[in-house]
Amino acid sequence: MAIRVQLDRLLQERRMSLTELSDRVGVTVANLSILKTGKARAVRFSTLDALCRELGCQPGDLLSRDPGPAGVGDEPVDDPQI
């Protein structure tokens, strides 16, 4: 399983550059590039909120799940507190 970030598509649809988005959300271009290329291991809710605010989208528009073979760390979590 992989979570995909659809940042390229949303930037293209909104005719916005990565640099412009970086200025608007206060996240470095380097960190946005890591998100864009799928190399990020995590994203803060505050960052996700800022991205959605500036891109005029919902988190589900920005993130998608690509089902596939389970990898390391993909084990189901049974803890109801999470």
C-alpha positions in Angstrom: 0.0 0.0 0.0 1.2 3.5 -0.7 -0.3 6.9 0.0 0.1 9.2 -3.0 0.3 13.0 -2.8 -1.5 14.6 -5.8 0.3 17.9 -5.4 1.5 18.1 -9.1 -2.1 17.7 -10.4 -3.5 20.3 -8.0 -0.8 22.8 -8.7 -1.3 22.4 -12.4 -5.1 22.7 -12.2 -4.6 26.0 -10.2 -1.8 27.3 -12.4 0.4 27.7 -9.3 4.1 27.1 -8.9 5.7 25.2 -6.1 7.5 28.4 -5.1 4.2 30.4 -4.9 2.6 27.6 -2.8 5.7 27.6 -0.5 5.4 31.3 0.1 1.7 31.0 0.9 1.9 28.1 3.3 5.3 28.8 4.9 6.8 25.4 4.0 10.2 25.3 2.2 10.3 24.4 -1.5 12.5 21.5 -0.5 9.9 20.1 1.8 7.1 20.5 -0.7 9.3 18.8 -3.3 9.7 15.8 -0.9 5.9 15.7 -0.6 5.5 16.1 -4.4 7.9 13.3 -5.3 6.3 10.8 -2.8 9.4 10.6 -0.6 7.7 12.0 2.5 7.1 9.6 5.4 4.7 11.8 7.2 2.9 15.1 7.0 1.7 17.3 9.9 -2.0 18.1 10.1 -1.1 21.8 10.3 0.8 21.5 7.0 -2.0 19.5 5.4 -4.5 22.1 6.6 -2.4 24.9 5.1 -2.0 23.1 1.8 -5.7 22.5 1.5 -6.5 26.1 2.5 -4.3 27.6 -0.2 -5.2 25.0 -2.9 -8.9 25.3 -2.1 -9.3 21.5 -1.7 -10.1 18.8 0.8 -7.4 16.3 2.2 -8.9 13.6 0.0 -8.2 15.7 -3.1 -4.6 15.9 -2.1 -4.0 12.3 -0.9 -5.0 9.0 -2.4 -4.3 5.4 -1.4 -2.8 3.1 -3.9 -3.6 -0.5 -2.8 -0.9 -3.0 -3.4 1.2 -5.6 -1.6 1.7 -4.8 2.1 5.1 -3.5 3.0 7.0 -2.9 6.2 4.8 -0.8 8.5 1.6 -1.6 6.8 0.4 -4.0 9.5 -3.2 -3.2 10.7 -3.5 -1.3 14.0 -6.0 -2.7 16.4 -5.5 -0.1 19.1 -8.8 1.8 19.5 -7.0 4.8 20.9 -5.2 5.6 17.6 
